[in-house]
Amino acid sequence: MGNQLFQKARETVAIATEASTGNSSVDPQKALDVAKNALTSAYANSTDAEKVQLRQMQDDLDQLQ
């Protein structure tokens, strides 16, 4: 089944990335806020390996700002 919070974080980061490039009708700032929230939620409930990936996703979001 996997970590649902981790999956949600990955999805929201992808949406935020797409929105920041203008390839989506989603508001980029709102998508970024949702992705950051999802990352925070996922981090508290993740394995060490997932945390490494979540930190990379956070770095990716930081570059979008």
C-alpha angles and dihedrals in degrees: 000000000000133000107317093196090054091050091049091050091052091049095048092048089053090050092048091049091050092047092051091057092052093246093121139055089228117110105255095218093049091047089050092051092049091049093050091050091049091050091052092050093047095047094063092055102039139107120244091260091051090048090058090054092045091053089053090050089050090052089051091052091048089058091054093061 
